Amino acid sequence: MDQDRVGAWIEGYRRAWEQADTPAVLGLFTEDAAYRSHPLRAPHTGHDGIAAYWTKACADQQDVQVHFGDPIVDGDRVAVEWWTTMHADGDPITLVGCLFLTFAADGRCQALREYWHLTGKLVPPPPGWGRLASPAGSGAVPRAGPGASDPGAGLAGPDPGAGGQAAELGRRWAEGYARAWRAADAEAAAALYAPDAEYRSEPFRDPHAGREGVLAYTRRAYATEADQDPKFGIPVGSGASAAVEWWATMLEEGQPATLIGCSVLIFTPEGLVAVARDYWFLEPGTHPPFEGWGH
């Protein structure tokens, strides 16, 4: 997939959502596609499953306005953020998230999974949301040869089959963050971020400013966790950006919990994180990743 084909697909998805056009959205997916709207729910499979889900989801939506960020295109894998405002049953809703897409050779999507947050009011995107350009003064990671790895704790050596330098930086970030998270080492986690980084840990929160802001937030988060066992997916990378999925089982305030989400990252030339945006679900209980997650 190239940027033009991905852009056309995203535009088709946007129009279909805003117009509640089920036939149009089906044209964007292969006949055997899997559409996973939540990581702990069964996927909607094939055109019949997607049509049933889409028709039900859109039935009570009005005044839908969908905005997409800049896509990260890595071969047949794409990650793209969205920000949607609407009314559902007359109530205001803002639904914000990130799609992970895998495309078939004909340009249709054969797998979709998403991470999202919603709030019961109409909220515009903050300045800079969805943009993948490097912050002023930070430079950019140049396009380079491929690099990625298998998901999970090891994240050992790059596979030169896909991804570029940004995917390799995403792999290194994931490897370092996994170590820090398991050890509840907030200082090691914060060291992966640039001194002037901007980290938005949830789309409706104010950003954590600078490495010190990242450190303060991470200390608070780690203080409520125990027995963390995080796994990371294969990064989707292009240019200066990567999107990385993660799945962590833990005790949250003494109770079994599973935190499932993703980070959209922009890197400095030194490989530190300049900008990070997270999307996630915190679910009660201990849940393993589903087959194919993170690929």
N, C-alpha and C positions, 0 to 999 in steps of 0.2 A: 504494500500500500504506500502511496505517496501522499503528500500534503493535500493535493487537489482532490484526490478521490476521498480521502478522509473528510475534508471540508464539505464535500457534496453530501456524504453520508450524514454528517452532523446536521447540516442544514435540513435534510429530509426528515431526520428525527425531530428536530425542533418544530418544523411545520406540522408534522403528524401529531405531536403532543398538543400544540396550541389549538389545533382543529379537531382533536379527538378522532382522528382518522385512522381507524383500525386497518383497513385495506392498505393504506399507504405505509404504515409501519411494518406490516407483514412483508412488503416488498423489500425491506431493508435487511431481512433475515433469511438464512437458508432454511429449507424445509425441516431440517433436523436440529435447528438451533436450540441452545439452552439459555434461558433468560432467568437469571437468579437475582430477584429483587431484595433478598435478605440472605445473609450467609447461613442462617440456621433454618431456613425454609426450603422446601423442595423446589427445584427449578421448574419454571414453566417451559415445557419442552414442545418443540415443533410449532407449526403455525397454529394448530388448534389450541395448544396451551397458551401461547403468547396472545392470541386473539381473545381468549376468555379473560386472561389477566388484564390486558390493556383495556378492554371494554368495561370491565368492572371498575378499574382504577380511575378511568376518565369520566365515569357516568355522572359524578356529582361535582366535577370541576368546572369552574367558569372563570373568565377573564384571565386565562393562563398566559403568562409571559415568561418565556424560557430564554436564558442567556447561557452561552457556553464560553469557557475559557480557551486558551491556546492548547491544541492537542499535542501530546507527546507521541510521536509516530516512530515505532521501532519495528520495522519489518511488517509482519502481519499482526502485531500487537500494538494497541493504542490505549492511552489513558487520557481522559479529558474531564475537567470539572464542569459542573452545571449549577446555575442559580435560578430558581423558578419561584415566582410569586403567583398566587391564584386565590380564588375563593372556593371552598369546598363546603357544600351544604350551606352556603351563605357566609361562612366564617373565613376570615383572612388566614392565609397559610403562606409561609416561605419554606421551601424545600430545597436544600443545598447538598450537593454531594459530588462524588467522583465515579465515573464509569471506567471499568476495565473491559476492553473489547478484544476479541480475536476474530480476524477476518479470513474468509475463504478466498480462493484465487479469483473468484468472479466479483469481488468487492462487496459481497454481502457479509453480514456479521453471523458467525456461527457460535459464539459464546459471549455472554454479557453478564457481568456481576457488578454490583454497585454498593457503595457505602454512603450514608446520608444522615442528615440531621433536619429536623423541622421545628418551627416555632409558630405560635398562633397569632402572628401579626405580619404585616407587610414590611419587609426589611430590604433596603437596596444593598447591592454588593459594596463592600468597602473599597476605597481607592487601591488600585493595583491588584485586586482579586482576579484570579484566573490568568494573569499575565505571566509569561515565562522568561521575559527579558531579564538579564542580570541587573541588579540595582546599580545606580550611578556610582562609578568609581570602582566597582568590583571586577570589571572585566568579564570575560566569558570563557567557558570551556570550549575549545575548538572542536569541530567535528573530527573524529578520528576513526581508527579501525574498530571492529566489533569487540564486544566483551560482555559476558553474563555468566551466570552459574545456576546450579540447582537451588531450590528453596530449602530452608531449614537452618538448623543451627550451624552447620559447617560452613556453608557459603565458600567453599574452597575454590581455588584457582579459576580464572576466567575461561569461558568457552568462547573461542573466537568466532562464533556463529552468528551473533546478533548483538546489537545494542550500542556500540560505540563507547567512547570514553565516559560519557555521562552514566551509562549503565554500569560501568566498572566502578565509578565513584559511588553510585547507589549501592553496589554490592559491598564496598568497603565501609560505607556508612552503616549498612545493615549489620555487618559483622561486628563493628565496634559497638553499635547500640545494643545488640543482643548480649554482648559480654557485660556491658554496663548495667543493663536492665536486670540480668540474672543476679548480679552482685549487688544490686540496689546502690550503685555507685553513681550518684548524681553528678559528681565532678567529672567523671570520665565521659558521661553522656554529653554534658555541656561543652566539653572540649572539642566535640565534633562540629560545633557551630562557630561561625565567624564572630569576632568581638562586637560587630554592629548588626548581627543577625536580627531578623524579624520572624518570630515563630507564633503562628496562630494555632493553638492546640484544639480549637473548636471554632466553627465559622462564626458563631454569634458572640464569641468572647473578644475582648480587646486583645491585641497581640502582646506577647511577651517580648520586651525590647532588649536587644543585646544579649551577649552570652550570660551576663548576670541575670537577666530576666528569665532565660532558659533554665539556668541553674536553680533559681528560686522556685519556678514552677515544678521542675523535676523533683526537687527535694520534697515538695508537698505531695506530689503524686506517689513517689516511692514510699513515703512514710505510712501510707495506708495499705501497702501491698506486702505479701509474703509468698514464698514458694513460686516465684515467677518462672514460667517456662515459655519464653517467646520463640516463635518461628517466623521467618521472613521469606517472602516469595522472590521470584526472579524479577529484578528491576526492569521496568520499561523506561528506556533512556534515549534521549536525543538532544543534540546541542549542549546546553548547559544544565539540563533538567532531567530528573528521573522521578518516577512514581514507584513506590515500594509498598507492598501489602505486608501486614503483620497479623499474627494470631497468637495470643498469649493467654494461657491458663494461669490462675493464681488464686490466692486468698485475698479478697478485698474486704478490709476491716473484719477479717476472721472468717468470712463466708466464701465458699467456692464461687468463682466468677470467671468469665471468659471475655477478654477484650479483643475485638476483631476490627481491623481498620486498615488505613493506608496513610502514607505521607507523600505529599507532592513537594519536591525539593528542587531548589536552584542552588548551584554550586559556584563558589569562587574558583579562580584558576588554581588556587592552592588545594582545592578539594574539600574545603570547609563549606558548611551549609550557610548560604546567605539568606535564604527565605525558605520557610517550611509552613505548609498548611496540612492539617490532619482532619480526617473524617473517620468516624468509628461508631461501633456499637458496644456497649457494656451489658452483657447478658448474665443472668444468674446461672450457676451450675458450671460443670466442667464439660466442654465440648471439643472433640478433636476436629481438625480441618476436614472438609469433605474432599473426596477424590478429585484430583485435578486442580484444587485450590493453589494459587500462587504461581501458576504456569501461564 
